[in-house]
Amino acid sequence: MSSPLLIRGAIVVNPDAESRTDVLCVDGRIAALGERAVKEAPAGTTTLDGTGQYLLPGGIDPHTHMQLPFMGTVTQDDFFTGTAAALAGGTTSIIDFVIPNPQQPLMDAYRTWRGWAEKAAADYAFHVAVTWWDQSVSDDMGTLVREEGVNSFKHFMAYKNAIMCDDETLVNSFKRALELGAMPTVHAENGELVYLLQAEVAKMGITGPEGHPLSRPPMVEGEAANRAIAIADVLGVPIYIVHVSCIESAEAIARARARGQRVYGEVLAGHLLIDDSVYRDPDFATAAAYVMSPPFRPKIHQEFLWRGLQSGQLHTTATDHCTFCAAQKAVGKDNFAKIPNGCGGVEERMAVLWDAGVNSGRLTPSEFVAITSANAAKLFNMYPRKGVIAEGADADLVLWDPAGTKTLSAKTQFSKNDFNIFEGRTVRGVPSHTISQGRVVFARGDLRAEAGTGRYLKRPPYGPQFDAAAKRAHDLAPTAVAR
């Protein structure tokens, strides 16, 4: 256990309020707040001066891919380097993805990913992807929920002939998730249309990265989002749409929520700040570095996504951190469809969102906390252990310097990739200290991450949204006519 830590003089920001409050951390938990924090500090307590700074709950990135084998290669960041980079950026927990191959038992894939993650420096959990269906998959879903603390399952509606779910698999998996009290999550892109459009774009003689967004236009995402939402509505299960990148998908979520459906949306930091002009960079390596799915969109979509966060129709921010270097991306030099999909960002997410969100007036500090930690903690049933500064919560904190500045660059990042999608952007508002389990793991540029110190987070099923859904289903249950 870490030695006791007292943080004094900072403005504590929770998703519902701000107050200047001292915070005492003991044995990895928040032990006391306010005057009690000072009075109850044991002998040998280390004091950290937070004057002029905010104290925020540690960030939660609900969408990362560390050490991911994908498209014939493996990401640059493994679970140690990726979580270490996260800590440097103020993110203290991640939810990564177990992605079984077609016909691979879910439990086999889960055990493989758990082994890879033992070196993590920050706390971590897993969504488990359902990539095929039979009774064994249903059984494994039950084991994962009841014994392993998995309460969310991922469904790829894209990547035809690989890990794409057809509608039958979606229906079966969503129904099983509802029975288990687990959240279905969806990568919403129509895989059949993407497959067709990739071939059509190639026929036009467009083989470079500029072909990537042409093969995945916004309506491809919007159609899939609408379809997934409709299936969830019929079955009465809550649903979480990952990396919402366009107006069409965000509107689908807003319409469903206006009907009273429990639909939740995630947006990536990159989609809020980067537009599709990057794919027309004359340098192949630069353009290819931005290839991810869904792709970056025309600027008109970015403002709509910000409004979604402001209005509460979009709920969480993530990165889809999935790092492939220039040599790996070069495999698709003659065919954009073969460029490994993925970008970084776990290290930069908090700073770019503060700079573009709080500094611009789009977000209050409390709203920033909600979209970077609290909402993810609530949706995936980790709250109030995570996502809030309160007695008994994990001492995962970030001391935030609102006046601090940094120019983002691959040359100075801790991530092992050779590219930074925010290259050259100067941000105002940066973490000065990151605290994980009550221990300072990052202090003004000094990263003190240690492999294996991250903990696997078991997440119980049946979050509050499932209790509400069950009551609603009971209230609206049809009855037979007695004749």
N, C-alpha and C positions, 0 to 999 in steps of 0.2 A: 504494500500500500504506500501511497505517496504521503509525505509529511503534510500537516495541515497548512492551508493556504487562506489568507485573508485578503480580499480585494476591497480597497477602500476608495471612496470618493467618486466612483463612476456613476453614470446614470444608467440604471438597470432598465432594459427595454424588454417587455413581454408583449405577446400579441394583443393584449388588451390595455396596456398602460405603460407609462414611464415614471420612474421615481429615482431620486438619488439615494441609494441604499448600499450599505456595506454587505458583503457576502462572505460567509465562512464555509470553506470546503474541508471536510474531514473524511478520510477513508473512501475517497472517490465519490462522495455524495455532498449535496448542499446541506449543511448542518444547521445553519441559522442565517437570518437576514436582519438588517437594521442594527439597533443598539445591542441586541442579543449576540450578534455576530462578533462584536468587539469584546463583550463581557465573557463570552464562553470560549474565546480562542485559547486553546491549551498552550502550555509552554512549548517553545520551539516552533511556533507558527511563523511561517514566512509571510511577509506583507508585500502586496503588490499595489502600487499607487496608480489608481485609475482616474485621477483628476483630469478633467477636460476630455474624457473619453466616454464612450458608451460600453456597457457590458451586455452582450447579446447571448442568447442560447446558441450553442454550437450549431453550425449549419448541418442540415441533413440533405444529402443528394440522393433522391430516390431512384436514380437511373444512371448506373455506370456499368461499364464492361471492362473489368480488369482481367488480364491474362486470357482474353477471349480468342479461341481458335475460330477463324472465320475466313471464308473465301480462300482457303489454302495457306493461310499464314496465321500468326499469333500477334496480338497487340504488344506494343513496346512496353507499356506499363503493366507490371504484375501487381499482385495484391499488396506488396510492400511499397514499391515506388509510387503506385497510384494513390494509396491512402496517405503516404507521407506527403505527397503533393497536396492532397486535400487538406491536411492539417495546416500546411503553410498558408492556405487560403481561407482558413477559418471554418472549414467543414470537418466535423468530428465523427460523423456517421455516414455510411453509404448503404444503399440497397442495390446489390448487384443481381445478375441473372444467371441461373442455371439453365443451359439450353441443350436439352438432349437431342441427339441425332434421331432422325426418323427410325422408329422401331426400337430405339434404345430405352430400356426401363428408366423411369424417372429417378428411382432411388439410386441406380448406378451412377447416373450423371450427377446427382446431388452429392454423393460421397466424393466424387472426383473434385467438384468445385470446393467442397468443404476442406479437402486436403490442400488445394492450392491456396486457400484463404488463411491458412494457419499462420502465415507470415505477416498478416495485416497489422498495420500500426494504428489503425482507428477501428472503432466498432463497426460491425457490418451485419447485414441480413441478406436474405435472398428472396427474389421472386423466382418461381420455377416455371419454365415455359412448357406448354403442352403443344407438342409438335405432331402428334398422331393420336389415335384413339383405339382402345379396346378395353376389356374389363380390367386388365392389369394396370392401365393408366389410372382408371377410377380408383382402384385399390391403393395405388401408390399415392395418389392425392390425399386419401384419407390418412395414410401413415405420415405423410409430410406435415399435415395440419396437426394431428393429434400428438405425434411424438417428437417432431423436429421444429415446431414453432414457425412453420411457414403459413402465412395467411393471405397470400396473393399468388395468382398464376397468370403468366404472360401468354398472349396469343398473337402470333405474327400473321397478319392478313396479306403480307407480301412475301417475296422470295419463293416464287413458284419452282417446283421440282427440288425444293430443299426443305425448308421448315415451315412452309405456308400452311395455315389451317383452312380447310374448306368449311362451309356452313354447317355441315353435319358435326364436325369436330367442335366448332364453336358452341353449338346448341348443347351437345353432350357435356362439354367441359363447364360451360356457364351453369347448367343445371346442377352439376356435381358441386361446383364452387358454392352455390347457394345453400345446398344441403350442409356443407361443411362450415359455412360462415366465413368464407375466404373471398377476397376481392378479385374478380377477373380484371386484368389489365390488357389493353389492346394496342398493338402497332397497326394503325389504320391506314393502309394503302391497298388498293385493289390490285392484287398480284397478277391477275389475268391481264388487266389493262397495261400494267407496267411491262410485262413480258412481251405483249404485242407492240407497244410503243418503242421499246428498245430496238426491236427489229426494224420498225418503220423509220426511226431516226437514223439508224445505220444505213438504210437504203438511200437516204438523202445525201450520203457521203459525210455525215457528221459523226466522227469517231472520237473526238476529244471530250474533255470534261464538260464543255458547253452542252453536250448532248444529254447529260445526266438530268438536269431539271426539265428538259423537254420530254423526257420519258416518264416523268413523275409530276405532271401538272397538278395544281391545287384540287381540281375536281376528282382526281384519282383518290386523294386523301379524303375529300368530303364525302364521296360515295361510301367508302369503307366505314367512316365514322358513323354515318347515318344507319348503315346496315347493322353494325355492332350495337348501336344504341337501340335500334328496333328489336333486335333479338333479346337484349337485356330487359327491355320494357315488357315484352310478352312473358318472359320468365319471371319478372319481378325481382331481378338481382341488381344491386348497385354495380356500377362499372366505372373504370378509370381509364381515360384515353391518354396515352403517352405522347410525348413530343408533338403537341398540336402546333402546326406551323403556318396555317393559312386561315383566311376568313371563312372559307367553306366549312372547315372542321369546327372552328370556334362557334360559328353560327348554329351548327348542328347541336352542339352542347348547350348553347343558350336556349334554343327552342325546347329541348328536352327538359331542361331545368324549369323553364316557364310552365311546362305541363305538370311539374311536381315530381319528375323522375330524378332519381339520385344518380347523377352523372357528374364525374369529376375530371378536370382537365389539367394536364401538365404542359408547361412550355419551357423550352430550352433557352438558356442565356444567349446562345448564338443566334437563334431565330429572332430574338428581340433586337439584335444589334447589327446583324450582317445581312446584306442583300445579295441577290443572285448575280450581280455584276462580277463577283469574284470568279465565276466560271469562265469568263471571257478574258482572263488574264493571259497575255501572250506566252508567259512561261508555263509550260505544262506542269512542272512540279508544284508551282504555287496554286494553279487552278485545281489540280488533282487533290491537293491537301484539304480542300473544302468539300470534297465529295462525301456526303453522308445522306442518309434517308430518314425522313423526308429532306429534300434539298433546301438550301436557303432560297427565300422567296423575294419577289419584287417588294420595294419599300412600303407599298400601300398595306401590305399584310402586317408589318411590324407594329404600326400604330394601333391596328385592330387588336393585336395580341396584348399590347399594353393596356388597352381599355378593358379587355377581358380580365386582366389581373385586378385592375382598379375596381371593377364592378362586382368582383367575386364570382364571375362565371368560369374563370380559370383559377386554379387553387395552389399549385405548387410550381417551383422552378427546379430544373435539373440540368444536366449537361450531356447525357448520353456519352460520357467520356470513353472513347474507344480509339486508341492512338496507333496509327500506322505511319511509318516513316516514309521518306521519299522513295527509297528503294522498293518498299513493299507496294506503294501506290503505282510505281512504274510498270508493274505487271499489266496494267490496263492501258499502256501507252497507245496501243492501236485499237483499243475497244473500251470505251468508257464503262461498259457494263461489267468489265472485269476489274475495275479499280476497287480495292477493298474499301467498303463504306465505313467512315468513322472520323471523328474529330475529337480533340481534347477539350478541356475547360474546367475540370474539377477544381483546379487551383485558382482560377480567375472568377468563377461564378459570383461569389459574394461581392467582390470589389466592383465588377462591371455593373451589377444590378444596383448596388448602392449609388454608384456614380451616375448611371443613366436613369435610375428610378427615384431615389431619395433627393439627390442634388437637383434634379429637374422639377421636383414637386409632384411627380407622378405618384409617389408612395410616401407615406409617413414612416418613421422608423418602426413603429409597431406593425404596420402593414408589411414592411420588409421582413420582419421576424416571422410573420405568418407565412409568407410565401417561400421563405428559405429554410424553415424548420418546423414551426408549429403545425401547419396544416398537414405536412407529410406525416408527422408523428401521430396526429389524430386519425388520419385516413388509414394508416397501417398499424394502428392500435399499439403505439409506443408511448402515448401521452398519458400521464404527465411525467413519465420517467425521462422522456426526451422532449425537447421543443419548448421548454418553459424554465424560468429561473424561479424555483420555489423549493421550500424545505422538502427534503426527501428525494428530489430529482437528481439525476446523474450530474456530477460536476463537470459537464461538457460545456465550455464557455469560450467566448471570444471577446477580448478587449479590443474595441474598435476605435481607431483614431480617425475622426471625421475630417481632420485637416491634413492627414498624411497623404502623400502622393507617391505614385509608382508608375513607371512606363513599362508596359507588359511586353515581354520578348522571349523568344525561344532561348536566347543566350543566357537569361537569368532565371528561367523557370526551374522548378524542381522535377517536374515531369521528365521522363526520359525520352520523350519524342523530340524530333528535330524541327518541329513547326509549332507556332502558336497562332491560333485563328484570330486573336486580338492583337497581333504584332503591331507595335508602335503606338497603341492606344494608351494615353496617360489618364489614370483614374485618380480621383480625389475621394478618400475614404478607404482605408486599408486596415487589416488586422495588425495590431502591434504585438499581441500575445494570443496564442491559442492554448486552451487548457483542456486536456482530455483525462477523464477519471481523476480530476483534481490535481493533475500534474501539468506543469508548463512544458509543452512540447514544441512551441515555436515562440521565439522572443526576438522581435525586431530584426528579422532576417536570419536568425540562428535557428535552424531546424534540428530538433532533438528527438525525432521519431525513432522508435525502436521496433524492429521486426518482432511480431508475435505478441505485442501488447494489446492489440485490438481484440475485442470480445465478440463472439457470435451472439446475436440478439434473437432470442426466441420471442415471437410475437403471437399472442393469443388470438384465436378466431373470434368471430361474432363481435366486431366492433359495434358502436352505437347505431350506425346506419343499418346494420342487419336486424337489430331489435326493432327499429322503426319499420323496416320493410316487412318483417313478419307480422307486426300488428296491423299494418295497412292491408296486407294480403288477407288476413283473417277478417278484417272489417268489410272487405269487398268481395269475399268469397261467394260465388254463385250458389244457388240452391235449386234443386229439382222442383218441378211443379207436381204437386200431388193431384193425381187424376183418378 
